[in-house]
Amino acid sequence: PPPPPAYAFDQAGVILAFVFLLLIGVCADFTVYSLVSCSRRSGEPSFEGVARYALGEAGYRATLLSVVVTCSLAVVGYAVLLRDLLEPLYSRLAGLTPAIAEWTRPVGGNVLMVGLAVLVTPLMFLDSLTALKPMGVVSCW
């Protein structure tokens, strides 16, 4: 597996890692500023609307495709993360010995991951994320 991002920062050193982090923050800020500015100038309230205004119908469709791909990959990443977090908890609560937990991990972990993906995937197709506002508070518990 690829090394985690913390490994890259560790290898870069404190100063260079801080510079990279600052650069990433500046880029993210500029992206949001540009998007809001384009939205105000075009009168379009959505990301897809700005793409349609600036790039035409082909740009609109490409933007929709990129949003669907990004959301799909986020669901996969979320499912993998939750699987890795919940698997040891399940093994402990179920009273599995370490040997049995390791033996059942490939099947049990993948079943858990697919189940989580099935639960989260419908959220990707909501017209508005307003209904998910309370979930931020729920996730803190």
Beta strands, then each sheet from edge to edge (+ up, - down):
end
